[in-house]
């Protein structure tokens, strides 16, 4: 039908959210996500956790999917015992976002995973996670920054060939990389900072950092461009 690509962004599901006189369960998403989609040329639509069986129908109506950052992935999803430093589980969100990822991959809908979204992409394809990583969080509730170094010849390198300093806030990361994925950027300490699926899988990229908290829109613009082309 033409126009700006429709980009779905997954959300939190929080009990006891408060606004005005209300304290209710709410689907939440930091406003920086839809703002980034909008200024990158897309039309954002929020995708709150729902019945995973509906994910293929939802994805079929979208031009692109963003799996947003958020709580730790339940270690049971990758067959690990819980580290005491791992955050509380979010089972509804895990199930919904894994279903969104599977549906996007099956339909070759362009997919971007941000922080938790990258970690879930790795888990969905058979990888595991480091449950606690030091040095990638400035302080509680404070985003830090560090440079990432692209792997030559990758999708990410074609988007940001010189690398960049990125907004970062995470304490989990890829441990065992899923066999289908390719690492496309690293931090100075060797942490995998971006992953992608070979071209046969369509446009699929995961980044460990939070582009919505910075001013460099190239990653989101690349997703929107791929969504428009598809």
URMOCOR-V661509 format. One record per pair of residues at least 4 apart in sequence whose ideal C-beta (glycine too) atoms are under 6 Angstrom apart, sorted by the first residue. I is the first residue (numbers start at 1). J is the second residue. Records with the same first field share a line. If there is no record, write none. Layout:
I: J + J
This chain:
4: 42 + 43
5: 42 + 63 + 64 + 224 + 227 + 228
6: 43 + 62 + 63
7: 37 + 42 + 44 + 64
8: 45 + 47 + 62 + 65
9: 33 + 44 + 46 + 66 + 68
10: 47 + 67 + 68 + 97
11: 27 + 29 + 46 + 48
12: 28 + 70
13: 27 + 49 + 92 + 93
14: 26 + 28
15: 25
16: 23
17: 26
18: 23
27: 48
29: 33 + 46
31: 35
32: 212
33: 68 + 212
34: 44
36: 212 + 220
37: 42 + 44
40: 217 + 220 + 221 + 224
41: 224
42: 224
49: 92 + 93 + 96
50: 54 + 96
52: 95 + 96 + 99
54: 58
55: 99 + 100 + 103
56: 103
59: 103 + 104 + 107 + 109
63: 227
64: 110 + 223 + 227
65: 100 + 104 + 109 + 111
66: 112
67: 97 + 113 + 117
68: 114
69: 114 + 115 + 116 + 210
70: 116
71: 87 + 90
72: 86 + 87 + 172
73: 77 + 119 + 120 + 123
74: 89 + 94
75: 80 + 82
77: 123
78: 123 + 128
82: 86
83: 131 + 132
85: 132
86: 131
90: 94
93: 97
97: 120
98: 124
101: 121 + 124
104: 109 + 111
108: 202
110: 203 + 223 + 226 + 227 + 230
111: 204
112: 205 + 223
113: 117 + 118 + 121 + 206
115: 170 + 210
118: 206 + 207 + 208
119: 129 + 172
120: 124
121: 206
122: 127 + 174 + 178
123: 127
125: 178 + 180
126: 178
127: 176 + 177 + 178
128: 175 + 176
129: 172 + 175
130: 172 + 173 + 175
132: 171
133: 171 + 173
136: 168 + 170
137: 169 + 171
138: 142 + 144
143: 167 + 169 + 213
144: 168
145: 165 + 167
146: 168 + 187
147: 163 + 165
148: 163 + 166 + 185 + 187 + 193
149: 163 + 186
150: 156 + 157 + 163 + 185
151: 184
152: 157
154: 184
155: 196 + 205
156: 184 + 185 + 194
157: 161
159: 218 + 222
160: 164 + 218
164: 216
166: 209
167: 209 + 210 + 213 + 214
168: 209
173: 191
174: 192
177: 181
181: 195
182: 196
183: 192 + 195
184: 194 + 196
185: 193 + 194
186: 190 + 193
187: 191 + 193
193: 208
194: 207
195: 206
196: 204 + 205
197: 201 + 204
203: 226
211: 219 + 220
217: 221
